[in-house]
Amino acid sequence: MTMAEYFALVKQIDFDYLYTVTKQWFFCGFALLGPAAFAYDAPFGRFATPDSVLSLDGIKAWIVMELASPFAFLLTAYLHPFSPTPLPKPSLSRPALGISPQLVLASLYLLHYLNRALVSPLRAPSRAHSHLAVVAAALAFNLPNGFLLAAFLTSAPTAARLARAPSSARFWTGLALWLAGFVGNVYHDEILLNIRRKAIAKGKARELEEDAAQARRPRPHYAIPYGGLYSLVSFPNYLCEWVEWFGFALAASPSPDFALLPAAEALLAAARGARLAEIGRLLLPFVDSVSPPWAFFFVEIATMVPRAVRGHQWYRQRFKGSYPRERRAVVPWLL
């Protein structure tokens, strides 16, 4: 089968159904299950389990699981299931330096993952091992997210709406927030990378010196980070990433219809009875109003807040009285 025949076959997929079901499961699954991470420590980073037979090289595992998102995004953009044409190419006849708003947003998404999947890990002197379960969970997040965002951005309705975006203050405010969040995310990640670099340069990476077996499994070293928003929170890189994707969602899509959220009493009653089907039925009208950019933003918060809280607790336990008392976990003065 030739490549053209293969893609012609793929085009026969019912993308309307696939898109709807994927968005529902992506949003509901991660938004509802994400908070469960308050009860356990995901086995990677500071909570890595390098002695497990399912433990994988940290840098390689990170690259594989993060590249999944731009791969799914680019493949879906190539197929452009909800538009007769792919993303428009740059043209001097177009506004905003000849680049369409669709292409601007797609480029921002890919720039983020270029840094996250390749630049950052390849510049890291070491990275703790990742458990196979963490990689599987990341793939379960990144593959549908890349598909949903590309399908949304390349759709004909989105193209028609974004054609008016360059004259919208909302669009430019969103881009400014994305840029501020991206720069802040890179800046605070660099502070963490410098901690590892300095530890290794000073010979504090003891496992690299003890024996060859340990040298094959270097672990990152931890110190109290200072600089930037670290004066306020333990995880400013998380906070900046939320600002980044909030700006992206603001620029890319109308806000969800919060009037469609079910009453809290009904949700709590269904939750107490563990009636999952009823919970889904109550949430679906709202979920259907949530576009993929907003779904990405909400799900990121739901899955990252528990990691930030537990990581903050770990910092306090590890460094005890020397850890700054005024720092919160991820939101200054609040959380």
Stockholm file with secondary structure:
# STOCKHOLM 1.0

chainA/1-335         MTMAEYFALVKQIDFDYLYTVTKQWFFCGFALLGPAAFAYDAPFGRFATPDSVLSLDGIKAWIVMELASPFAFLLTAYLHPFSPTPLPKPSLSRPALGISPQLVLASLYLLHYLNRALVSPLRAPSRAHSHLAVVAAALAFNLPNGFLLAAFLTSAPTAARLARAPSSARFWTGLALWLAGFVGNVYHDEILLNIRRKAIAKGKARELEEDAAQARRPRPHYAIPYGGLYSLVSFPNYLCEWVEWFGFALAASPSPDFALLPAAEALLAAARGARLAEIGRLLLPFVDSVSPPWAFFFVEIATMVPRAVRGHQWYRQRFKGSYPRERRAVVPWLL
#=GR chainA/1-335 SS CCHHHHHHHHTTSCHHHHHHHHHHHHHHHHHHHGGGGGGSCCSSGGGCCTTSTTEECHHHHHHHHHHHHHHHHHHHHHHCTTSSSCSCCCCTTSHHHHCCHHHHHHHHHHHHHHIIIIIHHHHCSCCCCEEHHHHHHHHHHHHHHHHHHHHHHTSHHHHHHHTTGGGCHHHHHHHHHHHHHHHHHHHHHHHHHHHHHHHHHTTCCTHHHHCHHHHTSCCCCCCCCCSGGGGTBSCHHHHHHHHHHHHHHHHHSCCCCGGGSCCHHHHHHHHHTTCHHHHHHHHHHHHHHCCHHHHHHHHHHHHHHHHHHHHHHHHHHHHGGGSCTTCBSSSTTTC
#=GC SS_cons         CCHHHHHHHHTTSCHHHHHHHHHHHHHHHHHHHGGGGGGSCCSSGGGCCTTSTTEECHHHHHHHHHHHHHHHHHHHHHHCTTSSSCSCCCCTTSHHHHCCHHHHHHHHHHHHHHIIIIIHHHHCSCCCCEEHHHHHHHHHHHHHHHHHHHHHHTSHHHHHHHTTGGGCHHHHHHHHHHHHHHHHHHHHHHHHHHHHHHHHHTTCCTHHHHCHHHHTSCCCCCCCCCSGGGGTBSCHHHHHHHHHHHHHHHHHSCCCCGGGSCCHHHHHHHHHTTCHHHHHHHHHHHHHHCCHHHHHHHHHHHHHHHHHHHHHHHHHHHHGGGSCTTCBSSSTTTC
//
